[in-house]
Amino acid sequence: MYRFLRTPRWWGINVFVLLAIPFCVFMGTWQMGKFEDRVASHQEAERRPDPEARPAEALDSLLPVDQETSGRIARASGRFGQQFLVPGRELDGRSGAYVLTLLKTDGGKALPVVRGWLPAGAKAPAPPSGEVTVTGALQASENAGGKGVNAAGGLPEGQLGMISAASLVNVVQDDVYDAWITLTHSPAGLTPVPPAAAAGTSLDMKAFQNLGYTAEWFVFAGFVVFMWFRLLRRELEASRDAALGL
């Protein structure tokens, strides 16, 4: 009755099932591991002391930006230069723009400094002249780890689409830090921009996508088993019918 299992067709079906089930289980386990890593990173970030409670540290001592140094208070000195708006940024449910000013540091590199958030339609205040020392929360470039693009394309002059060295490379002459800071205290007319959580430490939609993918892979594994038994049952019924001459 089960001789059909030795046919080439069923050999192919069985090999596919034997390969598909472990693959689905492996992928589901891997996605679950990614979610658990995200939860662990989130819990670790919550246990860390408030970055603002720590004294400001020299900018170069905190680079490159990682999960440990993101949000830490950095200190840098220099002179403010070119200023840009980064539109399409919301704060407390209101639409506006970040005011980003390049700080030409004493080391010669330019540091993007978000001096604050500006409501849509308002005029950005000019940066102070002369030598200044700024302190603010350190942030990774918004396209860090991704493919560099000139995000200024398609925007009016003086505006940027994202905060990164890649978006500034074609609009400034100086070498730019692959990081930026958001001032702890903004000047009058601007609202301080709270630092974002370090990449990979927040339980956002992407984290829960990993959990959803976990369920999907295990459902795929169950579906493969279900279809194998369904095909087997149909083949057995066909064999019985053939034996009875039906």
C-alpha positions in Angstrom: 0.0 0.0 0.0 2.9 2.3 0.7 4.9 1.3 -2.3 4.2 4.7 -3.9 6.6 6.2 -1.3 9.5 4.7 -3.3 8.5 6.5 -6.5 10.7 9.4 -7.8 7.9 11.8 -7.2 7.7 10.9 -3.5 11.4 10.8 -3.1 11.4 14.4 -4.2 8.5 15.3 -1.9 10.2 13.6 1.1 13.6 15.3 0.4 11.9 18.7 0.2 10.1 18.1 3.5 13.2 16.9 5.3 15.1 20.0 4.2 12.2 22.5 4.6 11.3 21.7 8.2 14.8 22.2 9.7 15.3 25.3 7.6 12.0 26.8 8.9 12.8 25.9 12.5 16.3 27.4 12.1 15.0 30.6 10.7 12.3 30.9 13.3 14.9 30.3 16.1 17.2 32.9 14.5 14.4 35.5 14.4 13.5 34.7 18.0 17.2 35.2 19.0 17.2 38.6 17.2 14.1 39.7 19.2 15.6 38.4 22.5 18.8 40.3 21.8 16.8 43.5 21.2 14.9 43.0 24.5 18.2 42.4 26.3 19.7 45.6 24.8 16.6 47.6 25.7 16.8 46.3 29.3 20.5 47.1 29.5 19.9 50.6 28.2 17.2 51.2 30.8 19.6 50.1 33.6 22.3 52.6 32.6 22.5 55.8 34.6 20.9 58.9 33.1 23.5 60.3 30.6 22.8 63.9 31.7 23.7 62.9 35.2 27.3 62.2 34.1 29.8 65.0 33.4 30.4 66.0 29.8 33.3 64.2 28.1 35.5 65.2 25.3 33.9 64.4 21.9 36.8 62.4 20.6 36.9 60.1 23.7 33.3 59.0 22.9 33.9 58.1 19.2 32.9 56.1 17.3 29.3 56.1 18.4 27.9 52.8 19.6 25.2 51.6 21.9 27.4 52.4 24.9 28.3 56.0 24.0 25.1 57.0 22.2 23.3 59.6 24.3 26.3 60.4 26.4 27.0 64.1 26.9 29.9 65.3 24.7 31.9 68.5 24.8 33.5 70.2 21.9 35.0 73.7 21.2 35.3 75.7 18.0 33.5 78.3 15.9 30.0 78.0 14.3 29.8 78.1 10.6 27.2 77.1 8.0 23.7 76.5 9.2 21.0 74.3 7.7 17.4 73.3 8.4 16.4 69.6 8.5 12.7 69.8 7.8 9.9 67.2 8.4 10.8 66.7 12.1 8.1 66.4 14.7 8.3 67.3 18.3 5.4 66.9 20.7 3.0 66.3 17.8 4.0 69.5 16.0 5.8 69.7 12.7 8.9 71.7 12.2 12.6 71.5 11.5 15.9 70.9 13.3 18.3 73.8 13.2 21.7 72.2 12.4 24.8 74.3 12.6 28.3 73.1 11.8 30.9 73.7 14.5 34.4 74.0 13.1 36.3 72.3 15.9 39.8 73.1 17.1 40.9 69.9 15.4 39.8 71.1 12.0 36.8 68.8 11.5 33.2 70.0 11.4 30.7 68.7 14.0 27.0 68.8 13.1 25.3 70.4 16.1 21.5 70.4 16.4 20.9 73.6 18.3 17.2 72.9 18.7 13.8 72.4 17.0 12.0 75.2 15.2 8.3 75.4 14.4 7.3 75.3 10.7 7.5 78.8 9.2 9.6 80.3 12.0 13.0 81.9 11.3 16.1 80.2 12.8 18.2 82.4 15.1 21.8 83.0 14.0 24.5 81.1 15.8 26.8 83.0 18.2 30.1 84.3 16.8 33.6 83.7 18.2 35.0 80.7 20.0 32.3 78.6 21.8 32.2 75.4 23.8 29.0 73.3 23.3 27.7 70.3 25.2 25.0 67.9 24.0 23.9 64.3 23.6 26.0 62.4 21.2 24.1 60.7 18.3 25.1 58.4 15.5 24.7 59.6 11.9 21.2 58.8 10.7 22.5 56.7 7.8 25.3 55.1 9.8 26.0 51.6 8.5 24.0 52.3 5.3 24.9 53.4 1.8 25.9 57.0 1.7 23.6 59.3 -0.2 23.4 63.1 -0.6 20.1 63.7 1.2 20.1 67.3 0.2 19.0 66.4 -3.3 15.5 67.6 -4.1 15.4 70.1 -1.2 15.8 73.8 -1.3 19.3 75.3 -0.7 20.1 75.4 3.0 18.1 72.3 3.8 19.1 68.6 4.5 17.1 65.5 4.5 19.1 63.7 7.2 21.9 64.4 9.6 25.0 62.6 8.4 28.4 63.2 7.0 27.1 61.6 3.7 24.4 64.3 3.4 26.9 67.1 4.0 29.8 65.9 1.8 28.7 67.8 -1.3 27.6 71.0 0.5 30.6 71.8 2.8 34.3 71.9 2.2 35.4 70.6 5.6 35.8 67.0 6.8 32.7 66.2 8.8 32.4 64.0 11.9 30.3 60.9 11.3 28.2 61.8 14.4 26.3 64.8 15.7 25.1 66.2 19.0 21.9 67.8 20.1 22.4 70.6 22.6 21.2 70.0 26.1 20.1 73.7 26.4 18.9 75.5 23.2 19.0 79.2 22.7 15.9 81.4 22.8 13.4 80.6 20.1 14.4 76.9 19.8 13.3 73.9 21.7 15.9 71.3 22.8 15.7 68.0 20.8 15.7 65.0 23.0 18.3 62.4 22.0 17.0 59.3 20.3 17.6 55.8 21.7 20.7 54.0 20.3 20.1 51.8 17.3 19.1 48.3 18.4 18.1 49.2 21.9 14.4 50.3 21.6 11.4 48.0 21.4 10.1 49.5 18.3 8.1 48.1 15.4 11.2 46.6 13.9 11.8 44.6 17.1 8.3 43.2 17.0 8.7 42.3 13.3 11.3 39.8 14.4 8.8 38.3 16.7 6.2 38.1 13.9 8.7 36.5 11.6 9.4 33.9 14.2 5.8 32.9 14.3 5.6 32.9 10.5 8.6 30.5 10.1 7.1 28.1 12.6 3.7 28.3 10.8 5.6 27.5 7.5 7.1 24.4 9.2 3.7 23.3 10.4 2.2 23.9 7.0 4.8 21.7 5.3 4.0 18.9 7.7 0.3 19.4 7.2 0.6 19.3 3.4 2.8 16.2 3.6 0.2 14.3 5.5 -2.6 15.6 3.2 -0.7 14.4 0.1 0.0 11.0 1.9 -3.7 10.6 2.7 -4.8 11.4 -0.8 -2.2 9.0 -2.2 -3.4 6.2 0.2 -7.1 6.8 -0.8 -6.1 6.6 -4.5 -4.2 3.4 -3.9 -7.2 1.8 -2.1 -9.5 2.9 -4.9 -7.2 1.4 -7.5 -6.9 -1.9 -5.5 -10.8 -2.1 -5.4 -11.0 -1.4 -9.1 -12.7 2.0 -8.6 
